[in-house]
């Protein structure tokens, strides 16, 4: 067993699921294979009938007679417009009216099948392309909270371990990783693919029970808020507002070169400042306890700001936006912050605060008009310039006013919540 989650292994064959299945919602077309390919972000296929998964050849068989023969293929990852990325996603074949292999591991619950390849491993993409779409899919396919089994293709052991608590909150049953299996697995039905509503978003109008990003935050709280490591529960409440300063190391770009001065400025204004530099090995329960107990979070645009999903509604979240990253800052974190009810602030740096001015000059189109410079094509070369070459030296005089506003809102939140 990996930390926090059990993974199915071939020694479990013929073992029954520990609990009986919940009643399944009526399916409109039983014993059918259906694929919806009308969306830009994703394809979604369903097998509405008894299903046999042969993991050796990545094929799922509808093991019931139908009126027609169907063969469909799907790469179950919600970035189908990115062909280079999709080429690395394991393709599954769905077949009806073909002799299916014998069942070796029988499950009484339906399966949800998706891939943990692609951009998986980047903290932002783990949520944007994985856990948020999985939340949407689960609540769309099973709006009555039906139980199910996760079949996660191309999942690495470290990834399963890192997100064990979260995966176990989706489904308490062992995760099946097809690449680790040689035995066939049988399910009453299967859904392949993940539904995405766009970048870091859940559209309540598209959800059966009108769930929104606030519901996903509550789901995260269920996974990670175990009543431990919260400062206000283990120590007397502190009168000073806690600010988490999310930082980046020197090898990835968008580093705050005068971070110590920024920290001292925030402390001068009244914050208790906690430096947070997340790494892949950072335990998520520990990160959740830190972020969820803070009153403000500040950081330069980057994957680490995905931790803003851990903030309580009403908490201050300030995104420092580098030159050329306006659109990314909006779709990745600004929209989600507003949707979660955070007090969102945005500090857009000036040319003199960017390290790019030293390399390209203040009169460069790259500096003066990034939108014109990059045009309609956000290529990897352009991304490298704005996201990897650029560091930030914050103007402390201008930034002071933003921090003062953040402090004011943080204190208002503390008063409302009873100084927590």
N, C-alpha and C positions, 0 to 999 in steps of 0.2 A: 504494500500500500504506500502510495506517495502521500506527502503531507496534505491532509485536508480532504483527499478525494480517493475513492477506490477505483482502480482501473480493472476492467474485465480481463481475465487471462484464460488461456485455454484449459487450465485446470478447473475452471468453473462450468465447463460444458455440462448440459443436462440439469444444471442447478436451477430451480425455479426462482422467480423473482420473489422477494420476501413479503410483498403485500399484493393483494389482488388488484386488478385494474379498476379504475373508475369507469362508470358507464360512458361509452363513447358517443359523441354527438352524431346524429344521423348524417351520413355522407350523401351528397346529392346524386352521385353516380358510382355505385359500388362496382368493384371489380373493373376498375378503369385506371389507366395511366394518363395523367393530364399534366401538361407543362405550360406555364404562363411565361412567355418571352417578350412581353410588351413593355417592360420597364428598362430604363437606361442603366440602373445600377445592378440589377440582379435578374436571374432566372429562378423560377420556383417550380419544382415538379412534385407531384404527389402520386403515390400508389395507393389507391383506395380499395384495398383488399389484402389478403394474406400475402406476405412478402418474404422472400428468401434472399438474404445477402450472402453472396459468395465473395469473401474479401480477397481471395487470391487473384481473381480477374476483375475486381471492382465492378461487379454486375449485381443488379437487384432484379429478381424475377417475381412477377405477379403469378403466384402459384394457384390460380383459379381460372376456370374456363371463361373466355370472353368471346364476343361476337367478331372481334377483329384482332389482327396481329399488330402490335405496336412496338417500335424500337425508338427510344429517345436517349439522348446523351446530355449530360450536364456537368459543369464544373461548379460546385456549390460554394461560391465565394462572391460577395456583393460588390465587385468592381469590374463588371464584364466589359466596360468600355476600354479598359487598359489591357490590350492584347499581350504585351510582354509579360505582365504580371500573371495574367490568366493562363499563359502557357505553362506555368509552373504549378498550377492547381490540378490535383488528381481528377481525371475525368471518370464519371460513373456512367454505366450503361443500364438502361431500364428496359426490360423485355416482358411482353405478354405473349401467351400462346406458344411458349417454348417449354420444353421439359426442364423443370427446375431441379437442382440437386437436392439430395436428401437433407432434412433439417437435423442439425447436430446440437444446436443450442436454442431452446424454445423460450421466447419471451412473450408475456401476455400484455405487454404495453407497446404502443406505437413508437417509432423511431424518428428522431430529427437528425439529419445527416448534413454536415457542413465541413469545410476545410479550415485547418489552422495553419495554412501556408501563406503565401502572398507576402503582405507587409507585417504579418504577425511577428511579434517580438519587439516591435516599436510600441511603446505604451499608448500613444494616441491611437494607432491603428488597431490595437487589441480591443479598444472600446468602440471606435468609430466603425470598424469593419467586422467586429466580432460580437461583443457583448450587448451593445445597443440593438443591432439588428436581430440578435438572438432573442432579446426581450420582446421586440416587436413580433417576431415570428411565433414565439410560444403563445403570446396573448392573442394573436390573430388566428392561429390554427386551433388552439385549445382555449377558447374564451371562458370555458367553464372550469378552468383549473384542473384539467385532466392530467394525470401522471404520464410520463414518457421517459424514454431512454435516449441519451446523447450518444451519437456515433460521430466521432470527430476524426476526420482523416488528416494525416500528416502532422499530428500533434506530437510535439517533443515532450519528453519526460519533465524537463525543467519547467515548461509552460504549464503542463498539467499541475505540477507541484505549486508553482507560483500562484495560480488562480484556483487552487483547490476549494477554498471556502466559497468562492463565487459560483463555481461549477456545481458544487453540492447544493447550493441554494436554488439553482435551476432544477436539478434533478438529484434525488438522493441515491439513485441507482448507479452501479459501476459504469464508468465511461468505457465505451468500446472504441478501440483504435484499430481500424481495419488492417493497417500495415503490420500490426503485431499479431494478427490472427491467421490461422489456417482453417479453422472450423467455420461452417456455415451458421448463420444466425437467422432466426425466423421471428417476424413481427406481424401483428394484425394489420398494420398499415405503415407507411413511411412518407416523410416529407423531406425533400432534398433542396437545400439552398436556404439563404437567409434574406428576409425582406428588409430593405433599407429605404428610409424616407429622405435620405440626403445626409449631408455632413453633420454629425453630432446632433441629431434631432429626432424627435418623435412627434408625428403629426396627429393630434387627437382626433381629427376629422376622419382619419383613415383607420382608427382603432375601434374594434367592436365595443369596448367599454370606455371609450374616450380617454384612455391612458395618455399621459404626457411625460415629459422628462422628469417632472417632480415624482412620478410614480417609480421611475427607474432609480432616482436617488433614494427613495424609501426602500427599494429592493436592495441597493448597496448597503443601506443601514442594517437591513436584516442579515446580510452576509458578514459584515465586519464589526458592527457595534455589539460586542459581547460583554459590555459593561466593564471593560478593563482599560487601563492605561489612559483614562480621561483625567486630566489634571483637576477638574472641578469635583471629581468624585473621590480622588485619593488625597487631595490637599485642600486646605481652606481656599475659598475663592479669592482670586487676585484682583485688586482694583484696577490694574493696568490692562489695557487692551493688548491681546497677543496678536502679533503680525508674523506670518510666515513669509520669509523672503526666499522664493524658489530660485535657485542658482544653477548655473551650468559650468562645466569644467572647460579648460582652455582648448580642448581638441575638437569641439563641435560647433564653434561659432556662437554668436549672440550672447557672449559673456559680458557681464557688467564689469568693466575694467576698474571702476572706482567703487566697488561693492562695499568696502569698509566704510567709506564716507557716506554712502547711502544708508547703511545700517546705523551709523552714529546719528545721522540726521533724523531717522525714524525714531530712535530712542530719545533724542532731544525733544521731539514733538510730543512724546508720551507713550510710545509703544514699547512693550517687551518684544524684542525681535528674536525670532528663531530662524537660523539659516537651515534651509532644507535643500539638499542636493541629492535627489533620488538616483539610485543606480538599480540595475536589473535585480540585484540581490536584496533590495529593500523589502522587508516583509510588508505586505499590503495592510494587514491589520494594524501594524505599527504606524504606517503612513496615514491610514484612515483616522486613527486615534489623534494624531497630531493635527491634521488638517481640519477634522471635524470639531475639534475643541478650540480652534482659532477664531478670531474676530475679524481678521483681514488677511488677504493673501495678495502678494505682489510678485510679478515675475515677467521676464522677457518672453515674448511669443516663442513657443516650442512645445514639444511633446510633454514635458513635465507639467505644463499647465492643465493637462488632462485631470490632474488631481483636484482641480476645481470642482469636479463632480462630487467630491467628498464634503464640500462646504455646506453648512446649514443655510436654508433660505433666510435672506436678510443680512447675511455676512457680506463684507466688502471684498470685491475681487477687482484688482487693478492689473490690466494687461499693458505692458510696455511694448509698443509696436515699432519695430525697426523700419528703416526705409525699405520700400518695395514689398512689404508684407501686409499691407492694408487689407486686401481681399482675404487672405488666409486668416488673418486675425479675426475678421468678422465671422467667417463661416465656421471656423474651428472652435472658437471660444466665446466670442461676444454674444452670438445668438443663443448658445446653450446657457450662458450665464443669465441672460434675461429670462429665458424660459424656465429656469430653476428658481427665479425670484431673488437672485443675488443683487446686491448694490454694485452694479458694474461701472467701473471707471476705466478710462483709456488714456494713456500717455503716449502720444505719437512723437517720436524723437525728431529733432531737426537735423539738418545736414551736418552741422558742426558737432553733433553728438555721435555721429557714425564714423567708424574707422575706415569706411569706404572712401571718404573724402581724401584721406592721405594717399590712397592708391590711384584713384581715378580723377581727382580734382573736383573742386566745387562747381565748375561749369559743365561737367560731364552730363549728358542726357540721362545717364544711369542714376545720377544724383538728383538732378533738377526735375525730371519727369519720368519716374519709374514705369508708369502705366504705358507711356508711349514707347519707352525703351523695350519693354518686354512684348508689346503688342498683344496679340491674342494667344500667343504660344508661351505657356509657362514650361519651358524646356528644362532639362536637368542642368544644363550649363548656366542658365539664368538663375535657377534655384540655388545652385552652388554659390553664386555671387552674393545674393541677398541673404541666404540662410546660413551659409558655411563660412564665407569670408568676412562677414560683418560682425563686429563687436560694438558695444555701446558704452559711451562715457556720458553718464547722465548729468545734465545741467542742474546742479543742486539748488540754485536759486529758483528756477522754474518748477522743479520737482517738489520743492517745499510746499507750494500751494496745493498740489495734488495730495500730498501726504496729510496735510492739515484737513482737507476735505474727507479723506479716508478715515482719519482719526475721529472726526466729528460723527460720521456715520457709524463707525464701530462703537463708539460710546452710546449712541442712540440704541443700537442693537442690544448692548449690554444692559441698559436700563430696562428695555422691553422684556428681556429674557431673565431679569433678576440677577445681573452681574455673573454670568456664566462664561 
